[in-house]
């Protein structure tokens, strides 16, 4: 359980943790109004954690000869994570109120990065616990 919390949950929760830190810092009124937790993850920033998960998973999977399929899947996920992280930085999403029916379309980079990061975390855990 400790491995999961430190290696998976902490990197995913870190961007939102920084939001909480900034809430505790005495900031002027204008910057405080702009604080929004979605800013920390809206443009694929979680994919940086997914890249780390994939790299660590590759290291773990390389220790076992019967996990070749996992190595290929981790490489594919690493490339996808890199593309999402870079694409999100290039094509940033505006933070705005959108109806729930359009939320997934408007924040599609965020949704994609959540899915890829969860998948990468699962692969990393699989590589770790299969050794």
N, C-alpha and C positions, 0 to 999 in steps of 0.2 A: 504494500500500500504506500509506503514511504517513497519507493522508487517512482511510482506513478505520480504522486503529488509533486515531487521535486523536478522530475524530468519531463512531464507532460503538462500538468496543470499550471505550474509556476510560469513557464514561458508564454502560455496562452493568456494568463491573467495579468501579466506584467504591464501591458499597455493600459489596461483599465485601472491597475494599481497606481500608475503615474497620474491618472486623472484624479484619483482620490488625494494624492500628495499635493497636487496643485490646488485642490479645494481647501487644503489646510494652510497654504501659504497666503499671507496677506497681499493680495494683488489689487491694483487699482480697479475701479468699477468696470471700465470698458473691457479690459482683458478677461475679467471674471465673467462678463456676460457671454463672451465667445466660447467659454469652456463647455464642451459637449463630449460625452464619452464616445459617441460614434466617430468623432474626429480621429480618435486613436487607431481605428481599425477600418475605416470606410474604403480606403484605397488599396486594400490588399496587404496591409502591414503584417497581418497574421501569417502571411506566407513566409516571412523571414523565420518565424518559429518552425514552419513546416520544412524549410530548407535545412534547418538544424536537425530536425527529427529524421529527415532522410539521410543526412550525412552520418548521424550516429547509428541509424539503422543499418546503413551500408557497412559500417565498421563491425557491428555486431553480427550481421549476416555473413560477412566474409569469413568468419571463424568456423562456419559449418558448410560442408560440401553439399548437403541435400537441400539447401535453400536458394538454389539458383533462380527459381521463379520469383522469389522475394527480392533478390538483387535487381532483377529486371524491372519489377514493379516499383521499387524504390527509386531507380534511376529515372523512370518515366515520371513519377510523382515529383522528383527533384526538378526536372525540367519544367513541368507544368507550374510548380510553385514559383520558380524563377521568372517565368513569363508573366504570371499574374502579378507578382510583386513589382516588376518593372513596368508592366502595362498600367497598373494602377497609379504608379507615380507619374507616368506620362499623361494619362487621361484621367484627371482627378474628377471626383464626383462632388457636386455641390451639396452641402447639407441644407435640406429644406424639408418642410412638412409636405408629405405626400400621402394620399389615401392608402389605406392598408392594401387595397387591391393592386396598387401600382408600386408598393414598397419594394418588392423583390426585383422588379424590373429596374427601378431607379438605382438601387444599391446592389446590382448584380455582381460587382467586383467583391463586395463584402460577403455576399452569400457564397460566391465561388471560393473565396479564400477560407471561409469557415468550413466548407465541405472538404477542400483539399487539405487543410490543416488537421481536421479530424481524421481523415483517411491516413495522412502521414503519421500522425500520432499512433493510430492503430497498428500501422505497419512496423513502426519502431518498437512498440510494445511486443508485437508478435516476434520480431527478430530477437529482442532481449530475452523473452521468456522461453524461446525455443533453444537457447544455448545452455 
